[in-house]
Amino acid sequence: MKRRPEVCILPVAGLSTRNLPTTKVLHKGFMTLDNKPVIQYAVDSCAEAGIKEIVFIYSDDACKHMFEKYYSPLPSLEKHLAEKNKIDLLEVVRKIIPEGMKFSFACQNEPKGNGHAILMAKDIVGERDFAVMWVDDVYINSNGSGILKQLCDVYEQTGGIVENIMECPREEMVRYGALVGAKREGNVVRATGLVEKPKLEEVPSNYASMGPYIIPNEVMSLLPQVTKGSNGEINLTDGLNLAAQKGMPIYGVLANCKRFDCGTNADLQKANIELSLINSKKLRDFTRKVLAELPN
């Protein structure tokens, strides 16, 4: 049985152009979903899975400063809230930093791809296995375990590369990494490789590689060998495929979660609506009233 990874890499570099105009001045990680920043959902998912360290891959000092400030204690604010007897808000502030969580930072000076971003964390990760999570992707499961915990549960039993996958129509597979040699058993699909954004006539399966990922440390040593993909960047998918070619198994998990690509404003709105309705009966009642009053 493999040990759960204790470190997660969260790439937060990039211009976030899909979320303009807000991201002209605000990092996409701090756009809110049901009154919490998008980044908080990723960090809370890590904490639920037992991960104790997060490595932010940032692109410039302004980006780094936002995350440092948000994930640092602010005693003056806590003192003010306590003195004003705003206990509910005090509890919200204290929950920002999960108990025992450590935050580290590594810089990606040039936009050379997500595989290159992961490589920037090599010295911090050391010899540990690790998780990778895309901050844009928010996973909602109101009736069970979060996305990373589900992946870690499989990883403990299988080892190898474990990642979240989705089953997609063939014509959509050209947008994603696709599993090669896929064989499904229950909600787990074992594969022999990955191909990044295949041509339609070359799509090897309907299983799309989405992330997050649980990755054995050996992959970190293989990333420098990865050549630039068709997009001119060093892709994590190509690094995982190289590991598979060397005999490392890949396990795709059809996780019990609903995915929202909050790197788009449309999905950001949808996720906000769903989370808000899940968490507030008053809002559900209000929404029913509004919908009833709308014209057909």
RODO-2510 file (C-alpha; in nm, 4 decimals, decimal comma):
residues 296
     n   res          X          Y          Z
     1     m     0,0000     0,0000     0,0000
     2     k     0,1370     0,3386    -0,1025
     3     r     0,1514     0,6346     0,1347
     4     r    -0,0634     0,9348     0,0539
     5     p     0,1289     1,2281    -0,0946
     6     e     0,1927     1,5084     0,1532
     7     v     0,2600     1,7881    -0,0966
     8     c     0,0504     1,9392    -0,3771
     9     i     0,1681     2,1675    -0,6588
    10     l    -0,0763     2,4441    -0,7530
    11     p     0,0299     2,6364    -1,0668
    12     v    -0,1011     2,9936    -1,0385
    13     a     0,1075     3,1623    -1,3097
    14     g    -0,0468     3,2948    -1,6305
    15     l    -0,2532     3,5934    -1,7441
    16     s    -0,5989     3,4312    -1,7052
    17     t    -0,7261     3,6026    -2,0188
    18     r    -1,0422     3,3884    -2,0282
    19     n    -1,1612     3,5611    -1,7088
    20     l    -1,1151     3,9180    -1,8306
    21     p    -1,1981     4,1903    -1,7425
    22     t    -1,1724     4,0954    -1,3715
    23     t    -0,8286     3,9373    -1,4091
    24     k    -0,6821     4,2608    -1,5432
    25     v    -0,6189     4,3508    -1,1780
    26     l    -0,7194     4,0416    -0,9747
    27     h    -0,5706     3,6929    -0,9892
    28     k    -0,8292     3,4332    -1,0952
    29     g    -0,7646     3,2434    -0,7727
    30     f    -0,9367     3,5218    -0,5787
    31     m    -1,2586     3,5376    -0,7766
    32     t    -1,5322     3,4219    -0,5420
    33     l    -1,7623     3,1215    -0,5393
    34     d    -2,0298     3,1380    -0,2697
    35     n    -1,8233     3,3989    -0,0798
    36     k    -1,4967     3,1993    -0,0909
    37     p    -1,2061     3,2526    -0,3311
    38     v    -1,1587     2,9865    -0,5979
    39     i    -0,8155     2,9056    -0,4530
    40     q    -0,9711     2,8135    -0,1179
    41     y    -1,1570     2,5200    -0,2714
    42     a    -0,8282     2,3724    -0,3951
    43     v    -0,6536     2,4246    -0,0601
    44     d    -0,9457     2,2771     0,1347
    45     s    -0,9487     1,9758    -0,0973
    46     c    -0,5780     1,9241    -0,0211
    47     a    -0,6425     1,9436     0,3531
    48     e    -0,9266     1,6893     0,3296
    49     a    -0,6917     1,4472     0,1502
    50     g    -0,4289     1,4771     0,4257
    51     i    -0,1862     1,6916     0,2232
    52     k     0,0236     1,9124     0,4514
    53     e     0,2198     2,1325     0,2100
    54     i     0,1191     2,3352    -0,0936
    55     v     0,3647     2,4722    -0,3495
    56     f     0,2374     2,7713    -0,5457
    57     i     0,4041     2,8140    -0,8853
    58     y     0,3867     3,1879    -0,9492
    59     s     0,4973     3,4090    -1,2384
    60     d     0,5854     3,7429    -1,0759
    61     d     0,6226     3,9025    -0,7335
    62     a     0,2802     4,0689    -0,7462
    63     c     0,1184     3,7281    -0,7938
    64     k     0,3267     3,5767    -0,5129
    65     h     0,2419     3,8610    -0,2760
    66     m    -0,1340     3,8034    -0,3128
    67     f    -0,1053     3,4391    -0,2104
    68     e     0,1458     3,5120     0,0664
    69     k    -0,0805     3,7773     0,2153
    70     y    -0,3970     3,5695     0,1949
    71     y    -0,2326     3,2626     0,3493
    72     s    -0,0600     3,4472     0,6345
    73     p    -0,2177     3,5012     0,9776
    74     l    -0,3492     3,8527     1,0433
    75     p    -0,3689     3,8932     1,4218
    76     s    -0,4926     4,2545     1,4027
    77     l    -0,7989     4,1468     1,2002
    78     e    -0,8726     3,8560     1,4333
    79     k    -0,8402     4,0874     1,7345
    80     h    -1,0801     4,3375     1,5771
    81     l    -1,3398     4,0706     1,4988
    82     a    -1,3138     3,9265     1,8503
    83     e    -1,3552     4,2690     2,0104
    84     k    -1,6622     4,3407     1,7939
    85     n    -1,8025     3,9977     1,8834
    86     k    -1,8160     3,9008     1,5150
    87     i    -1,7520     3,5383     1,5994
    88     d    -1,8896     3,3968     1,2751
    89     l    -1,6495     3,6082     1,0696
    90     l    -1,3633     3,5284     1,3056
    91     e    -1,4242     3,1592     1,2428
    92     v    -1,4253     3,2184     0,8658
    93     v    -1,0882     3,3961     0,8829
    94     r    -0,9339     3,1265     1,1010
    95     k    -1,0430     2,8526     0,8594
    96     i    -0,8536     3,0115     0,5679
    97     i    -0,5363     2,8288     0,6733
    98     p    -0,6059     2,4586     0,7370
    99     e    -0,4472     2,3246     1,0548
   100     g    -0,0870     2,2172     1,0005
   101     m    -0,0731     2,3404     0,6390
   102     k     0,2584     2,4783     0,5071
   103     f     0,2863     2,7047     0,2030
   104     s     0,5887     2,7218    -0,0271
   105     f     0,6588     2,9160    -0,3463
   106     a     0,8530     2,8559    -0,6681
   107     c     0,8811     3,0941    -0,9623
   108     q     0,8207     3,0150    -1,3293
   109     n     0,9832     3,3091    -1,5075
   110     e     0,8750     3,2082    -1,8577
   111     p     0,5482     3,0510    -1,9826
   112     k     0,6977     2,7244    -2,1060
   113     g     0,4001     2,4994    -2,0282
   114     n     0,2397     2,3230    -1,7341
   115     g     0,5025     2,0468    -1,7321
   116     h     0,7747     2,3107    -1,6976
   117     a     0,5750     2,4741    -1,4151
   118     i     0,5689     2,1443    -1,2238
   119     l     0,9432     2,1081    -1,2694
   120     m     0,9975     2,4417    -1,0900
   121     a     0,8864     2,2720    -0,7656
   122     k     1,1432     1,9909    -0,7907
   123     d     1,3726     2,1141    -0,5118
   124     i     1,0822     2,1721    -0,2723
   125     v     0,9159     1,8383    -0,3466
   126     g     1,2432     1,6511    -0,2997
   127     e     1,1946     1,2741    -0,3033
   128     r     0,8252     1,2828    -0,2153
   129     d     0,5369     1,1709    -0,4342
   130     f     0,3100     1,4650    -0,5052
   131     a    -0,0282     1,5862    -0,6270
   132     v    -0,0960     1,8427    -0,8987
   133     m    -0,4184     2,0399    -0,9130
   134     w    -0,5329     2,3022    -1,1635
   135     v    -0,6750     2,5967    -0,9691
   136     d    -0,9230     2,6742    -1,2518
   137     d    -1,1020     2,3431    -1,1989
   138     v    -1,3493     2,3379    -0,9117
   139     y    -1,5071     2,0035    -0,8228
   140     i    -1,8361     1,9859    -0,6347
   141     n    -1,9547     1,6780    -0,4494
   142     s    -2,2179     1,7652    -0,1919
   143     n    -2,2703     1,4056    -0,0758
   144     g    -1,9250     1,2566    -0,0274
   145     s    -1,5480     1,2880    -0,0466
   146     g    -1,3727     1,5619    -0,2419
   147     i    -1,1824     1,5006    -0,5619
   148     l    -0,8303     1,4662    -0,4172
   149     k    -0,9386     1,2320    -0,1398
   150     q    -1,1038     1,0044    -0,3963
   151     l    -0,7822     0,9952    -0,6000
   152     c    -0,5657     0,9355    -0,2937
   153     d    -0,7886     0,6440    -0,1891
   154     v    -0,7210     0,4770    -0,5255
   155     y    -0,3499     0,5650    -0,5142
   156     e    -0,3072     0,3911    -0,1796
   157     q    -0,4224     0,0689    -0,3431
   158     t    -0,2648     0,0925    -0,6900
   159     g     0,0367     0,3226    -0,6851
   160     g     0,1448     0,4467    -1,0268
   161     i    -0,0012     0,7620    -1,1807
   162     v    -0,3567     0,8269    -1,0633
   163     e    -0,5638     1,1001    -1,2240
   164     n    -0,9182     1,2206    -1,2576
   165     i    -1,0681     1,1468    -1,5985
   166     m    -1,3959     1,2181    -1,7759
   167     e    -1,5745     1,0267    -2,0490
   168     c    -1,6314     1,2608    -2,3444
   169     p    -1,7772     1,2372    -2,6964
   170     r    -1,5122     1,1501    -2,9532
   171     e    -1,5289     1,4881    -3,1264
   172     e    -1,4446     1,6650    -2,7974
   173     m    -1,1363     1,4511    -2,7312
   174     v    -0,9230     1,6677    -2,9615
   175     r    -0,9241     1,9306    -2,6805
   176     y    -0,7810     1,7040    -2,4109
   177     g    -0,5200     1,4459    -2,3292
   178     a    -0,6610     1,0999    -2,4115
   179     l    -0,5928     0,7662    -2,2422
   180     v    -0,4264     0,5019    -2,4600
   181     g    -0,4905     0,1285    -2,4138
   182     a    -0,7778     0,1971    -2,1752
   183     k    -0,9417    -0,0915    -1,9869
   184     r    -1,2194    -0,0101    -1,7408
   185     e    -1,3062    -0,1903    -1,4189
   186     g    -1,5734    -0,0173    -1,2153
   187     n    -1,4865     0,3518    -1,1849
   188     v    -1,1144     0,2948    -1,2518
   189     v    -0,9626     0,2809    -1,6003
   190     r    -0,6123     0,1384    -1,6404
   191     a    -0,4159     0,2793    -1,9345
   192     t    -0,0813     0,2239    -2,1002
   193     g    -0,0223     0,5823    -2,2061
   194     l    -0,1538     0,9306    -2,2838
   195     v    -0,1628     1,1418    -2,5966
   196     e    -0,2093     1,5199    -2,5801
   197     k    -0,4877     1,6648    -2,8005
   198     p    -0,4963     1,3906    -3,0651
   199     k    -0,6288     1,4420    -3,4148
   200     l    -0,9900     1,3290    -3,4481
   201     e    -0,8991     1,0282    -3,6628
   202     e    -0,6348     0,9247    -3,4085
   203     v    -0,8375     0,9494    -3,0851
   204     p    -0,7471     0,6328    -2,8886
   205     s    -1,0356     0,6379    -2,6367
   206     n    -1,3187     0,8465    -2,4972
   207     y    -1,1423     0,8933    -2,1626
   208     a    -1,0071     1,2465    -2,1200
   209     s    -0,7216     1,3307    -1,8853
   210     m    -0,8471     1,6198    -1,6699
   211     g    -0,6545     1,6253    -1,3433
   212     p    -0,5983     1,6530    -1,0568
   213     y    -0,3147     1,4000    -1,0491
   214     i    -0,1316     1,1902    -0,7917
   215     i     0,2194     1,1433    -0,9309
   216     p     0,5126     0,9224    -0,8236
   217     n     0,8333     1,1178    -0,7666
   218     e     1,0092     0,9427    -1,0563
   219     v     0,8083     1,1545    -1,3008
   220     m     0,9827     1,4693    -1,1749
   221     s     1,3126     1,3283    -1,3017
   222     l     1,1598     1,2542    -1,6418
   223     l     1,0144     1,6011    -1,7073
   224     p     1,3496     1,7510    -1,8226
   225     q     1,3525     1,4874    -2,0992
   226     v     1,0147     1,5933    -2,2389
   227     t     1,0309     1,7710    -2,5743
   228     k     0,7961     2,0542    -2,6640
   229     g     0,4534     1,9393    -2,7754
   230     s     0,2438     2,0558    -3,0688
   231     n     0,1559     2,3705    -2,8723
   232     g     0,5252     2,4577    -2,8383
   233     e     0,5188     2,3953    -2,4619
   234     i     0,6388     2,1273    -2,2201
   235     n     0,3211     1,9411    -2,1274
   236     l     0,2682     1,7409    -1,8093
   237     t     0,0678     1,4911    -2,0151
   238     d     0,3772     1,4156    -2,2238
   239     g     0,5791     1,3605    -1,9061
   240     l     0,3204     1,1159    -1,7766
   241     n     0,3205     0,9362    -2,1118
   242     l     0,6999     0,9078    -2,1000
   243     a     0,6707     0,7488    -1,7556
   244     a     0,4112     0,5057    -1,8934
   245     q     0,6457     0,4102    -2,1784
   246     k     0,9017     0,3177    -1,9130
   247     g     0,6516     0,0844    -1,7447
   248     m     0,4674     0,3030    -1,4948
   249     p     0,0928     0,2234    -1,4893
   250     i    -0,1693     0,4946    -1,5293
   251     y    -0,5028     0,4742    -1,3504
   252     g    -0,7840     0,7066    -1,4500
   253     v    -1,0590     0,7558    -1,1940
   254     l    -1,4127     0,8475    -1,2956
   255     a    -1,4536     1,0468    -0,9775
   256     n    -1,7886     1,1195    -0,8171
   257     c    -1,7681     1,4970    -0,8588
   258     k    -1,9086     1,7619    -1,0882
   259     r    -1,6377     1,9652    -1,2638
   260     f    -1,6586     2,3359    -1,3382
   261     d    -1,3890     2,5014    -1,5499
   262     c    -1,3786     2,8293    -1,3594
   263     g    -1,1137     2,9556    -1,5968
   264     t    -1,4168     3,0587    -1,8026
   265     n    -1,6668     3,3178    -1,6847
   266     a    -1,9589     3,0968    -1,7906
   267     d    -1,8566     2,8040    -1,5676
   268     l    -1,7609     3,0432    -1,2888
   269     q    -2,1211     3,1666    -1,2876
   270     k    -2,2626     2,8129    -1,2996
   271     a    -2,0422     2,6966    -1,0107
   272     n    -2,1398     3,0002    -0,8076
   273     i    -2,5086     2,9285    -0,8575
   274     e    -2,4752     2,5591    -0,7704
   275     l    -2,2603     2,6094    -0,4591
   276     s    -2,4784     2,8933    -0,3346
   277     l    -2,7949     2,6879    -0,3756
   278     i    -2,6378     2,3869    -0,2030
   279     n    -2,5310     2,5938     0,0974
   280     s    -2,8318     2,8217     0,1489
   281     k    -3,1959     2,7198     0,1945
   282     k    -3,2936     3,0871     0,1960
   283     l    -3,1356     3,1309    -0,1457
   284     r    -3,3083     2,8176    -0,2770
   285     d    -3,6441     2,9540    -0,1619
   286     f    -3,5651     3,2946    -0,3149
   287     t    -3,4612     3,1337    -0,6441
   288     r    -3,7845     2,9333    -0,6645
   289     k    -3,9795     3,2569    -0,6131
   290     v    -3,7862     3,4404    -0,8840
   291     l    -3,8225     3,1527    -1,1313
   292     a    -4,1956     3,1322    -1,0641
   293     e    -4,2324     3,5019    -1,1470
   294     l    -4,0338     3,4892    -1,4712
   295     p    -4,2312     3,4882    -1,7957
   296     n    -4,2322     3,1640    -1,9920
***
